Amino acid sequence: WEAASDYQITVVCNSDAHHPTHAMASIEECIHYAEELGLTIASDEQLGIKTA
């Protein structure tokens, strides 16, 4: 992500979990790291995710 921070791009925090309970295990750390590097995180709307 350090290389990505050299560009004005939007990133996605995701997971390669092999068990459903692990899917969001490190999301807070991912978001914090992206923000620390000045990266823009894609919104639900940008990803086509509809919220209830």
DRENPA-3360 file (N, C-alpha, C; in nm, 2 decimals, always signed):
BEGIN
1 = WEAASDYQ = +0.08/-0.12/+0.00/+0.00/+0.00/+0.00/+0.08/+0.13/+0.00 ~ +0.21/+0.11/+0.04/+0.30/+0.23/+0.04/+0.31/+0.28/-0.11 ~ +0.33/+0.19/-0.20/+0.34/+0.23/-0.35/+0.21/+0.29/-0.39 ~ +0.09/+0.24/-0.35/-0.04/+0.30/-0.39/-0.05/+0.44/-0.34 ~ +0.01/+0.47/-0.23/-0.01/+0.60/-0.17/+0.06/+0.71/-0.25 ~ +0.15/+0.67/-0.35/+0.21/+0.76/-0.44/+0.11/+0.81/-0.55 ~ +0.00/+0.75/-0.56/-0.10/+0.78/-0.66/-0.23/+0.82/-0.60 ~ -0.31/+0.90/-0.67/-0.44/+0.94/-0.62/-0.55/+0.83/-0.67;
9 = ITVVCNSD = -0.55/+0.73/-0.59/-0.64/+0.62/-0.62/-0.74/+0.59/-0.50 ~ -0.84/+0.51/-0.53/-0.93/+0.46/-0.42/-0.90/+0.32/-0.40 ~ -0.89/+0.28/-0.27/-0.86/+0.14/-0.24/-0.98/+0.07/-0.18 ~ -0.97/-0.06/-0.17/-1.07/-0.15/-0.11/-1.01/-0.23/+0.00 ~ -1.06/-0.23/+0.12/-1.02/-0.31/+0.23/-1.10/-0.44/+0.22 ~ -1.03/-0.55/+0.20/-1.10/-0.68/+0.18/-1.02/-0.79/+0.26 ~ -1.06/-0.91/+0.23/-1.01/-1.02/+0.31/-1.00/-1.15/+0.22 ~ -0.90/-1.23/+0.24/-0.88/-1.36/+0.18/-0.90/-1.47/+0.28;
17 = AHHPTHAM = -1.00/-1.45/+0.36/-1.03/-1.54/+0.47/-1.08/-1.68/+0.42 ~ -1.04/-1.78/+0.49/-1.08/-1.91/+0.45/-1.19/-1.97/+0.54 ~ -1.24/-1.88/+0.63/-1.35/-1.91/+0.72/-1.43/-1.79/+0.74 ~ -1.56/-1.79/+0.73/-1.65/-1.67/+0.74/-1.62/-1.59/+0.87 ~ -1.59/-1.65/+0.98/-1.57/-1.57/+1.10/-1.44/-1.49/+1.10 ~ -1.35/-1.52/+1.00/-1.22/-1.45/+0.99/-1.23/-1.34/+0.89 ~ -1.34/-1.33/+0.81/-1.35/-1.23/+0.70/-1.33/-1.09/+0.74 ~ -1.38/-1.05/+0.86/-1.36/-0.91/+0.90/-1.26/-0.89/+1.02;
25 = ASIEECIH = -1.18/-0.99/+1.04/-1.10/-0.99/+1.16/-1.00/-0.88/+1.17 ~ -0.95/-0.83/+1.06/-0.85/-0.72/+1.06/-0.89/-0.59/+0.99 ~ -1.02/-0.58/+0.97/-1.07/-0.46/+0.90/-1.04/-0.33/+0.96 ~ -1.04/-0.32/+1.09/-1.01/-0.19/+1.16/-0.86/-0.16/+1.13 ~ -0.77/-0.26/+1.14/-0.63/-0.23/+1.11/-0.61/-0.19/+0.97 ~ -0.68/-0.25/+0.88/-0.68/-0.22/+0.74/-0.72/-0.07/+0.71 ~ -0.83/-0.03/+0.77/-0.88/+0.10/+0.75/-0.78/+0.20/+0.81 ~ -0.73/+0.17/+0.93/-0.63/+0.26/+1.00/-0.51/+0.28/+0.91;
33 = YAEELGLT = -0.46/+0.17/+0.86/-0.34/+0.17/+0.78/-0.36/+0.26/+0.65 ~ -0.47/+0.24/+0.58/-0.51/+0.31/+0.46/-0.51/+0.46/+0.50 ~ -0.58/+0.50/+0.61/-0.59/+0.64/+0.65/-0.45/+0.69/+0.68 ~ -0.37/+0.62/+0.75/-0.24/+0.66/+0.79/-0.15/+0.70/+0.66 ~ -0.18/+0.62/+0.55/-0.10/+0.65/+0.43/-0.17/+0.75/+0.34 ~ -0.29/+0.80/+0.39/-0.36/+0.90/+0.31/-0.43/+0.85/+0.19 ~ -0.47/+0.72/+0.20/-0.54/+0.66/+0.09/-0.69/+0.68/+0.11 ~ -0.76/+0.69/+0.00/-0.91/+0.70/+0.00/-0.97/+0.56/-0.01;
41 = IASDEQLG = -1.06/+0.53/+0.08/-1.12/+0.39/+0.09/-1.25/+0.40/+0.01 ~ -1.28/+0.31/-0.08/-1.40/+0.31/-0.16/-1.52/+0.30/-0.07 ~ -1.62/+0.37/-0.10/-1.75/+0.37/-0.02/-1.83/+0.25/-0.07 ~ -1.93/+0.22/+0.01/-2.03/+0.12/-0.03/-2.09/+0.15/-0.16 ~ -2.13/+0.28/-0.18/-2.20/+0.32/-0.30/-2.11/+0.30/-0.42 ~ -1.98/+0.33/-0.41/-1.88/+0.31/-0.52/-1.87/+0.17/-0.55 ~ -1.89/+0.08/-0.46/-1.87/-0.06/-0.48/-2.01/-0.13/-0.52 ~ -2.11/-0.05/-0.52/-2.24/-0.10/-0.56/-2.31/-0.18/-0.45;
49 = IKTA = -2.27/-0.15/-0.33/-2.33/-0.22/-0.21/-2.45/-0.14/-0.16 ~ -2.56/-0.20/-0.16/-2.68/-0.13/-0.11/-2.70/-0.16/+0.04 ~ -2.72/-0.05/+0.12/-2.74/-0.06/+0.26/-2.88/-0.05/+0.29 ~ -2.92/-0.13/+0.40/-3.06/-0.13/+0.44/-3.10/-0.01/+0.51;
% end
